[in-house]
Amino acid sequence: MERYSHSESYKSAGVDITAGYRAVELMKGSIARTMTPGVVSGIGGFGGLFEPEFAGMERPVLVSGTDGVGTKLKLAFLLNKHDTIGIDAVAMCANDVLCAGAKPLFFLDYIACGKNRPEVIAEIVSGVAEGCVQAGAALIGGETAEHPGLMPEDEYDLAGFCVGIADAKKILNKETLRPGDVLIGLPSSGAHSNAFSLIRKVFQLEEGGDLSRFDEELGAPLLQTLLTPTRIYARAMNALLGKVELRGASHITGGGFYENIPRMLPGGLRARVKLSSFPKPKIFGLIQKTGGIPERDMYNTFNMGLGMVLAVKKGEEKLAMELLEAAGEPAYLIGEAEEGEGGVALW
């Protein structure tokens, strides 16, 4: 197709069609890594085709999630490192799907760029593919759109959506939560993909600072630490689903503990969380100290070391922890559900 499709007029307006074809060729190897048995179509068509497996399900329900990476992209621009940001895009969608107790099936991405640089687009998609592998989802399509004049040539935006499936009777239902049910925290890899407008302000990242700055407190370069991709919790959820009675799951994103944990609680219950029960990555202490941020704001903004919180039926927490350990997934017993209002009680 590249041989026959070329427009000098369109190229003179800032859109190079052939660069898009080159990008597709470069990303094919990455996309191939994500193929699963349900994939029907290859890339290049107008729609991605996927045939789900319904065997053993009484009422199959599709579960979807969509999100972007936000201003964490600015760090990728500053470091000129684009091969991990795609993991964040998948994680922000797939983790939401997992919170329903669903299995991610497939993912589609959308990249809008000021100028299509095929090698950079291929790097971005390599990260998306890696995220899909971690989530167990197929990358069955996507779109790269060149938008000259809308954004700088060396910048882009990245978003996507994930579709999963669950049997209706196995979808996690917060109404089943009871006082005494145990909360398990799954560790984050850092700030994940939230609150980077605040992080950039705290560290003055776009004001001519040293982009290779090594932070003694972190024991690592600051920007590379901040760019660490969001953790995907598919393996942890797969270790538990059908083996213990999970009664709720919360993906800790923007809004931190105070906004996200209550989303898995029914009326009349709150989460009692022991703050000393899990380790906090050093990056959060550095953010708080550098920005002079009150502790409550930290827990109302960041994940503070827990990327997902699960609620397990009382009495099954030991088995849950054993299953997670066997799967190589670290976890912490962080508290319990109790009667009360206010959503979250931290102590």
Secondary structure, DSSP 4 states (H G I P E B T S, - for coil): -TTT---HHHHHTT--HHHHHHHHHHHHHHHHTT--TTB---TTSSS--B----TT-SSEEEEEEEEE-GGGHHHHHHHT--SSHHHHHHHHHHHHHHTTTPEEEEEEEEEEESS--HHHHHHHHHHHHHHHHHHT-EEEEEEEEE-BTTB-TT-EEEEEEEEEEEEGGGS--GGG--TTPEEEEEEPSSSTTS-HHHHHHHHTTTSS--TTPEETTTTEEHHHHHTPPPP--HHHHHHHBTTB-EEEEEE--TTHHHHHGGGG--TTEEEEE-GGGS---HHHHHHHHHHT--HHHHHTTS-TTEEEEEEE-TT-HHHHHHHHHHTT---EEEEEEEE-SSSEEE-
